[in-house]
Amino acid sequence: MPRNVLYAKSISKLIFWSALFLVSATAYADNQPPVISSVSVSTITTVAATITWTTDEASDSQVEYGTTTAYGNSTTLNTSLVTSHSQALTGLTASTLYHYRVRSKDAAGNLATSGDFTFTTAGVTIFKPNDMQYLGAFKVPGADADRPATFSYGGTAIAYDPASNGLFMTGHNWYQLSAQISIPQLVNSSSVNDLNTAALLQPFADATDGKISDIDPDSGKGEGGLIGGMLVYNGKLITTAYTYYDGSGNAVASHFVSSLDLSNSTDAQGPFKVGTVNPGAVGGYMAAVPQDMQSLLGGPAVTGQCCIAIVSRSSFGAALFAFDPNTLGVQNPAPATALVYYPQNQQPWIWGGAFDPSTNLFNAVTTIKGVFIDDASQSVIFVGSQGLGTVCYKDPPCTDGGGYGVVPGSGGGPSDYVTGLWVYKASDLAKVKDGTLQPWQVRPSAWYQLDFPISGYPRIGGVAYDPATGRLFISQMGPDRGTGYGSSPVVHVYQLNGTPPPILCMDANGDGKANLQDIVTMVQMLVGKIPPPPNFCHLDLNKDGAFSLADVVLGIRHILDGTTPTCNCA
């Protein structure tokens, strides 16, 4: 057969098979969108909800939502192709009807959109004292130890450490050294002598590694620095400090970052400036923000300070700013969002007037030494001491000497001073963050007196909170007033109601254990067989802020080594 004939036949066959392939490809092309089913909503709170659904083929995940069928908001597109989908909605408003629909697109680009669904967020309930149950108290070690290694005349700036199940605490006021103590078995008694004593986990050391004076270039003129607060955050110890009497207004910074090892005397970084306000307004108490409230309040942590000497540099009442501790030393200043504070030219209180829980909620004898955030009631609670009765300044008739006090016996009760809780709605603070209100326009929703079983001067040293177990720790400085300021502090422990069950690191299947079955579940989550939980902090074993294969590898190593995994749950 001639070569040109063979060539022509080959071309004809090529055209035939190419045409057949195109016809077949067209016939079998995926032009059908995924089928969406089982759309549901769960874990509805005042500010958040979780949307789940399934598809008949692997596809991506996104939710559109809003207060009308126009939606207007959408979650970040999750491009992972899965059949079980989960998306968290955050930053919602309490007691509000929301519309939502889900969207999934397969690998071929076919998009499916569900119909409209609705849910209503939970209503706001104000935090009340009966939302916390008293568990008991304990004493601190070495109260009678030689100075400077003593908690006598101390017990301030406490912070809970989940890794050791212990507390960081600052000791004697003159030396500003901090130590770490255990949490012994609690005893509910009205007598200090009945209480168990904590063990010393880490001896006293300077958490700022000698840098505390750097917060104020003028600190050499008798304006010494004091530790204002501590917070364990992502495996680091965040410490604040402020100048005791910054009459010249020269303070420049307030925050330090170090490891949790107090014996390391060279790792403290700082001081760093936070926000644009005077460092005195942020250099005190701190708290972590629950994950589902971080969008509402504007950050993963809060910091603030109230009512210190030269009060105009802090706040004439509660003060709080949202910030991210990870920005300390990275951005200067570290960004901070105001949530509440009362500057001198805007303070709504009669500073020299008597305290009144209805009208005059702060005055010259108010102190605030801690704050905690209750997720269940969406409340922000400040803890401090409040003088009752007629306000006076210096002697006579004040007996405290040197500053403001109350006329002895004018409080109308067994003591002229009490422990107080100033309760704010988180939604009100969010209005400041959003620019709807000015920081000084927010008012507490309630004030409550908190009575400890152990009588004595209710001088608060600090507050710490363990979100995993719902334990609230409040340090009472020198509860035996008869021995003076130098007496031993006592730590009171409360259980918050509505607290979620303790989080166990690596417990992926929720059976209360951490074992090989959890590794299997984690792998299934990574390959899309089952959706990971919206809050995956207990699976973030390498604490990098993500859930990935590296966490699975680390989990396997923990099982092989027989070690206990740690995670990134704040």
Beta strands, then each sheet from edge to edge (+ up, - down):
strand 1: 36-42
strand 2: 49-66
strand 3: 73-74
strand 4: 78-89
strand 5: 97-105
strand 6: 111-113
strand 7: 117-120
strand 8: 132-139
strand 9: 156-161
strand 10: 166-170
strand 11: 178-181
strand 12: 200-205
strand 13: 225-233
strand 14: 236-243
strand 15: 255-258
strand 16: 269-272
strand 17: 286-288
strand 18: 301-303
strand 19: 320-323
strand 20: 336-340
strand 21: 366-374
strand 22: 379-387
strand 23: 391-393
strand 24: 404-406
strand 25: 417-425
strand 26: 446-450
strand 27: 459-466
strand 28: 471-477
strand 29: 490-496
sheet 1: 1+ 2- 3+
sheet 2: 1+ 2- 4+
sheet 3: 1+ 2- 5+ 6-
sheet 4: 1+ 2- 5+ 7-
sheet 5: 8+ 29- 28+ 27-
sheet 6: 9+ 10- 11+ 12-
sheet 7: 13+ 14- 15+ 16-
sheet 8: 17+ 18- 19+ 20-
sheet 9: 21+ 22- 25+ 26-
sheet 10: 23+ 24-
end
